Amino acid sequence: MPNQISTSTNGQATSQDQLRSSEVDEVLSQPPSWLIQWGITVVFLVVGTLVAVGWFIHYPDIVTGHLRIVGDNYPKSVSSKTDGKLLKLLVKDEQLVAQGQHLAYMESTANIEEVLSLAKVLDSLLVNTSLQNLSKLYGIFMPFYFQLGELQKSFQTFQEQYIRAKALLKGSTFDQKQAALQNDLQQLALLESNLNTQIINYQNDLNLAEADLQMNQKLHKEKVVADVEVRRSQSVFISKKQIFDQAQTAFNNNGMAQNQKKQELIELTKVRTELQNSLFQALTTLKSDIEAWKQRYVLSAPVQGKVSFITPIQEGTTLKNGQELFYIVSQKTGFHGEMIIGQYNFGKVKPRQEVIIKLPSYPFQEFGALKGQVASIAELPRDSTYLIHVSFPKGLITSSHKQIPFRNGMTASGEIITEDVRLIERLFYNFKRGISR
């Protein structure tokens, strides 16, 4: 009996489990409509939210590159122009110098002091004389130089021309001779006028004598006058003709004398012109040779500024051609950034875009970053990179309001903030790029 009751109970439990299983299968196979509607709504809301977020969220591309902050006036280097020893050092480190000031002398076969002295004399000649006026030349003292080295030949050529010019001008010989010739020409011109008047008078007198002779000859044929009257008229005519011819000859001789004086004046002027040209040619040649010599053996400051020694140097040091010795740092304020960027995203860079600048020597976390602006973009690349000039409208004040002292050549990393792009557009570009691959 108990076994029967147990068997019956187990059968009922199995029937109930099967009933529940069928009900669950029915619910799972036919979900309620409200659940489907809510699920679709939630999916659309999520997708719509993502699209809206992707549409309204913008962020820019960043073009990075290496940047260097430099002064508007680059430090100018001064290098030796020849192999040899440093003969004399004229400046100290950090010394202020003017443009053209001598910094050092290199060893040369010429005596430095003689060459510089000669250069001053030549400058005085150029200031006080001109090609058209050498009258002041005689008053300028020209010393003799014997230790000019490679410049000696040019100096001797100039010296010869200089001595000739002074000899011509000494005691105003040239001017006196020129004045004498011009005075002779004036006198001959006055004589020419007088002779011309005389010739006119003699011509009239001769015409009268000729008319008287012709009349007596006619009367003689008519037996009116005697032979003696005809001979007397002939004698008077011949006498008048001789006087006229002599005046004509004197007039011609005067013309020849004037031409001769003019030729002498031309020759004198030619001699002076040739002497002037030769002197100034020798002068300019010597001046040019001295300048070329100074370029090799005299180290000068190319600009005004402060001397900065590249390496410790002293007199007697052997230098090589092209060896850099000094920098001349201009005292003029002003600086800018030079940024080098690659080809990637270069087309997005435009003037006036913001540049974030981080200096490794002034950590960003502590000092903040500098803000610059794209000032100009190079038209042509160099080694597949482009040069960007960056300005600093707010100076070297960081985002943390700290002033960074300017030091020429400071390096930094630069980030150019380009135009904003929507997040959804960026995802689309990435998807399109992935498809194209």
C-alpha atoms as one frame of an Amber mdcrd trajectory, in Angstrom:
protein
   0.000   0.000   0.000   2.671   2.532   0.865   4.477   1.713  -2.355   1.427
   2.494  -4.358   1.012   5.880  -2.678   4.693   6.756  -3.418   4.369   5.777
  -7.019   1.291   7.908  -7.426   3.000  10.921  -5.839   6.021  10.712  -8.185
   3.765  10.562 -11.210   1.982  13.729 -10.206   5.266  15.664  -9.729   6.496
  14.612 -13.137   3.283  15.799 -14.732   3.588  19.209 -13.048   7.211  19.695
 -14.238   6.230  18.874 -17.761   3.392  21.383 -17.555   5.720  24.156 -16.325
   8.282  23.403 -19.054   5.683  23.663 -21.770   4.495  27.004 -20.378   8.062
  28.411 -20.332   8.641  27.210 -23.888   5.438  28.910 -24.924   6.522  32.224
 -23.306   9.999  32.055 -24.861   8.702  31.147 -28.295   6.130  33.959 -28.241
   7.597  36.989 -26.281   5.134  39.752 -25.351   4.723  42.623 -27.814   5.441
  45.279 -25.142   8.902  43.809 -24.574   9.752  43.923 -28.276   8.608  47.547
 -28.565  10.606  48.681 -25.548  13.720  46.846 -26.775  13.601  48.488 -30.198
  13.058  51.903 -28.601  16.065  51.474 -26.334  18.276  50.423 -29.260  17.229
  53.439 -31.326  17.784  55.746 -28.389  21.288  54.397 -27.843  22.195  54.634
 -31.545  20.658  58.126 -31.802  22.568  59.242 -28.728  25.838  57.959 -30.171
  25.194  59.707 -33.500  24.304  62.968 -31.738  27.417  62.747 -29.592  29.532
  62.019 -32.681  27.961  64.976 -34.501  28.285  67.588 -31.780  31.649  66.602
 -30.379  34.536  68.283 -32.244  38.231  68.000 -31.697  41.126  69.162 -33.908
  43.985  67.390 -35.586  47.340  68.137 -34.039  50.428  68.522 -36.250  53.585
  68.073 -34.218  57.150  69.037 -34.939  60.434  70.203 -33.471  60.714  73.907
 -32.718  63.616  76.239 -31.961  63.249  79.731 -30.503  65.741  82.135 -32.066
  66.307  85.872 -32.118  65.150  87.921 -35.083  68.818  88.793 -35.564  70.775
  85.562 -35.639  74.119  85.486 -33.859  76.730  86.093 -36.546  79.765  83.842
 -36.473  83.298  85.105 -37.058  85.708  82.574 -38.547  89.339  82.583 -39.552
  89.820  83.006 -43.288  93.252  81.411 -43.529  95.498  78.896 -41.843  97.922
  80.428 -39.391  98.498  81.733 -35.902  96.367  84.203 -34.018  98.729  87.160
 -33.796  96.735  89.497 -31.557  93.436  89.195 -29.668  91.703  92.568 -29.258
  88.483  91.725 -27.357  87.265  89.818 -24.331  84.336  87.460 -23.909  80.978
  89.249 -23.405  82.473  92.554 -24.612  80.215  94.934 -26.551  81.588  95.819
 -29.992  80.534  98.074 -32.842  79.969  96.942 -36.403  83.287  96.688 -38.225
  85.351  96.802 -35.019  88.519  94.704 -35.172  88.402  91.586 -33.007  91.709
  89.888 -33.768  94.663  89.837 -36.184  96.004  86.778 -37.960  99.703  86.283
 -38.632 100.817  87.656 -42.022 103.965  88.469 -43.995 102.953  92.141 -43.775
 103.275  94.390 -40.762  99.715  94.875 -39.459 100.347  98.415 -38.216 101.803
  99.537 -41.566  98.887  98.122 -43.526  96.315  99.793 -41.283  98.238 103.079
 -41.399  98.348 102.945 -45.195  94.611 102.225 -45.287  93.940 105.400 -43.273
  96.115 107.487 -45.620  94.266 106.131 -48.639  90.918 106.923 -47.013  92.160
 110.487 -46.461  93.120 110.721 -50.131  89.702 109.553 -51.239  87.967 112.025
 -48.922  90.090 115.086 -49.747  90.643 114.619 -53.481  88.577 113.670 -56.475
  89.186 112.589 -60.031  88.372 116.104 -61.253  90.310 118.003 -58.594  93.769
 116.998 -57.405  94.698 120.401 -56.022  94.753 119.114 -52.421  96.933 116.141
 -53.262 100.193 118.002 -52.704  99.257 118.846 -49.108  98.752 115.205 -48.051
 101.801 113.487 -46.610 102.467 109.987 -47.914 104.834 107.976 -45.673 107.096
 105.291 -47.072 106.209 101.716 -46.200 108.607  98.804 -46.481 106.839  95.938
 -44.660 103.654  95.486 -46.645 104.313  91.905 -47.665 102.115  90.843 -50.557
 100.811  94.432 -50.832 104.241  95.908 -51.570 103.936  95.660 -55.362 100.560
  97.406 -55.451 101.885 100.106 -53.137 104.947 100.765 -55.323 102.756 101.162
 -58.412 100.555 103.611 -56.556 103.537 105.454 -55.101 105.015 106.056 -58.571
 101.770 107.572 -59.812 101.418 109.590 -56.618 104.911 111.111 -56.952 104.245
 112.007 -60.613 100.989 113.679 -59.670 102.623 115.687 -56.883 105.458 116.748
 -59.207 102.931 118.060 -61.726 100.987 119.907 -59.074 104.008 121.235 -57.160
 104.050 125.057 -57.236 100.892 125.012 -59.358 103.025 124.285 -62.443 100.180
 122.685 -64.291  97.701 125.422 -63.439 100.216 128.159 -64.392 100.949 126.563
 -67.740  97.275 126.071 -68.387  96.575 129.708 -67.477  99.422 130.896 -69.754
  98.058 128.950 -72.703  94.563 130.263 -72.118  95.945 133.845 -71.892  97.844
 133.325 -75.166  94.636 132.165 -76.792  92.842 135.258 -75.582  95.596 137.536
 -76.952  95.627 135.730 -80.284  91.852 136.043 -80.485  92.142 139.806 -79.887
  94.896 140.030 -82.522  92.714 138.097 -84.920  89.984 140.689 -84.501  92.437
 143.525 -85.163  93.909 141.790 -88.200  90.483 141.182 -89.568  89.701 144.916
 -89.303  93.007 145.760 -90.971  92.373 143.331 -93.790  89.020 144.964 -94.471
  90.647 148.418 -94.565  93.540 147.214 -96.719  91.069 145.533 -99.045  89.172
 148.829 -99.498  92.440 150.740-100.045  93.581 148.128-102.559  90.278 148.394
-104.399  90.721 152.153-104.716  94.307 151.747-105.993  93.109 149.177-108.502
  90.313 151.492-109.714  92.790 154.395-110.053  95.181 152.174-112.051  92.413
 151.005-114.373  91.263 154.599-114.972  94.830 155.821-115.769  95.347 152.888
-118.107  92.152 153.810-119.983  93.151 157.449-120.193  96.623 156.442-121.340
  95.101 154.582-124.269  93.206 157.725-125.155  96.461 159.702-124.974  95.116
 161.769-122.089  97.743 160.904-119.470 101.425 160.239-119.757 103.211 156.975
-119.143 104.567 158.238-115.870 101.070 158.485-114.392 100.302 154.896-115.355
 103.556 153.663-113.811 102.852 155.655-110.671  99.389 154.066-110.400 100.883
 150.621-110.917 103.459 151.258-108.189 100.753 152.368-105.751  98.600 149.317
-106.570 101.508 146.919-106.084 102.398 148.563-102.767  98.805 148.304-101.542
  98.632 144.661-102.684 101.762 143.791-100.710 100.347 145.394 -97.574  97.079
 143.476 -98.020  98.917 140.177 -98.584 101.044 140.765 -95.509  97.933 141.378
 -93.407  96.344 138.255 -94.876  99.474 136.249 -94.053  99.516 137.652 -90.519
  95.853 136.649 -90.152  96.568 133.107 -91.307  99.610 132.862 -89.031  97.458
 133.986 -86.145  94.997 131.218 -86.883  97.806 128.656 -86.959  99.174 130.013
 -83.676  95.742 129.657 -82.083  95.455 126.077 -83.284  98.890 125.316 -81.889
  97.992 126.807 -78.497  94.734 124.874 -78.466  96.613 121.682 -79.283  99.076
 122.371 -76.464  96.172 122.935 -74.105  94.563 119.680 -75.266  97.826 117.802
 -74.758  98.244 119.321 -71.317  94.699 118.347 -70.372  95.295 114.871 -71.805
  98.437 114.467 -69.709  96.538 115.534 -66.627  93.617 113.225 -67.402  95.925
 110.267 -68.011  97.773 111.039 -64.798  94.518 111.310 -62.879  93.205 108.046
 -64.306  96.480 106.248 -63.631  96.624 107.613 -60.090  93.073 106.684 -59.232
  93.396 103.292 -60.882  96.485 102.592 -58.799  94.694 103.976 -55.739  91.575
 101.832 -56.181  93.682  98.754 -56.961  95.731  99.241 -53.800  92.580  99.952
 -51.787  90.957  96.791 -53.143  94.055  94.721 -52.369  94.127  96.075 -48.816
  90.461  95.210 -48.315  91.086  91.678 -49.612  94.082  91.425 -47.262  91.972
  92.603 -44.325  89.324  90.034 -45.149  91.944  87.326 -44.689  93.998  88.617
 -41.777  91.747  91.006 -39.805  88.743  89.520 -37.990  86.015  92.149 -37.655
  82.553  92.272 -36.111  79.904  91.898 -38.862  77.252  93.584 -36.695  76.980
  95.530 -33.480  76.517  93.328 -30.446  78.164  91.284 -27.729  81.161  89.019
 -28.362  80.723  85.403 -27.327  83.759  83.114 -27.512  82.942  79.729 -29.001
  86.015  78.098 -27.442  88.749  79.503 -25.208  91.428  81.050 -27.439  94.622
  82.978 -26.844  97.298  84.696 -28.864  99.652  82.328 -30.657  96.979  79.664
 -31.174  97.239  77.924 -34.553  93.955  78.185 -36.414  92.576  76.514 -39.501
  90.771  78.171 -42.383  87.057  78.373 -41.580  87.461  77.710 -37.849  84.748
  79.546 -35.917  86.097  81.736 -33.113  83.352  84.136 -32.013  79.650  84.788
 -32.165  78.385  88.359 -32.261  75.020  88.377 -30.488  72.901  91.332 -31.505
  71.449  93.406 -28.664  68.301  94.125 -30.620  65.243  92.484 -29.042  62.781
  90.279 -30.862  62.480  86.547 -31.387  60.440  83.955 -33.220  60.119  80.201
 -33.520  61.267  77.980 -36.357  59.285  74.759 -36.488  60.050  71.774 -38.708
  57.134  69.518 -39.645  56.803  66.539 -41.955  54.509  65.953 -44.905  51.721
  64.242 -42.919  48.739  66.584 -42.398  50.844  69.490 -43.674  47.954  70.662
 -45.873  45.864  71.415 -42.777  48.377  73.947 -41.444  47.344  77.550 -42.078
  48.546  80.968 -40.921  47.244  82.270 -37.567  46.622  78.780 -36.191  47.543
  78.294 -32.533  50.741  76.494 -31.600  51.265  74.873 -28.192  54.965  74.926
 -27.297  56.507  72.788 -24.565  60.090  73.393 -23.489  62.050  70.422 -22.158
  64.228  72.831 -20.157  61.083  74.133 -18.417  58.874  71.070 -17.686  55.300
  71.512 -18.801  53.806  70.138 -15.573  55.609  72.802 -13.519  55.916  75.846
 -15.806  53.084  75.310 -18.275  53.234  75.723 -22.049  53.864  78.700 -24.311
  51.307  79.749 -26.895  52.368  80.840 -30.357  50.794  81.441 -33.724  51.662
  80.279 -37.229  53.139  83.365 -38.887  54.239  81.988 -42.257  54.744  78.704
 -44.067  57.643  77.935 -46.385  56.664  77.543 -50.017  59.183  74.804 -50.770
  60.227  71.786 -48.709  63.744  71.001 -47.604  64.680  67.349 -47.120  60.951
  66.502 -47.290  60.145  68.830 -44.385  58.634  72.303 -44.212  59.734  75.290
 -42.185  57.028  77.073 -40.195  57.689  80.494 -38.671  55.934  80.906 -35.341
  55.250  84.257 -33.659  54.680  84.865 -29.949  51.883  87.469 -29.585  51.962
  87.166 -25.784  55.711  86.809 -25.486  57.284  84.038 -23.421  54.570  83.900
 -20.760  53.346  80.347 -20.155  49.835  79.084 -19.522  50.780  79.029 -15.821
  51.541  82.786 -16.035  55.290  82.323 -15.667  57.822  84.363 -17.615  60.429
  82.328 -19.498  63.713  84.240 -20.072  64.738  84.292 -23.715  67.826  82.324
 -24.636  68.777  82.073 -28.253  68.437  78.539 -29.612  66.069  77.067 -27.011
  64.521  73.856 -28.355  60.956  72.717 -27.805  58.203  70.518 -29.155  55.414
  72.231 -31.037  51.789  71.223 -31.568  49.835  73.083 -34.237  46.098  73.083
 -33.526  44.376  72.684 -36.881  40.659  72.966 -37.772  38.093  71.006 -35.696
  36.599  67.802 -37.155  33.391  66.066 -35.955  33.850  62.742 -34.202  31.428
  60.993 -36.547  33.292  62.347 -39.588  36.568  61.104 -38.173  35.023  57.626
 -37.613  33.701  57.673 -41.157  37.147  58.618 -42.558  38.746  55.803 -40.564
  36.094  53.321 -41.753  36.545  54.466 -45.352  40.312  54.185 -45.053  39.954
  50.677 -43.619  37.701  49.658 -46.527  40.123  51.066 -49.091  42.922  48.943
 -47.648
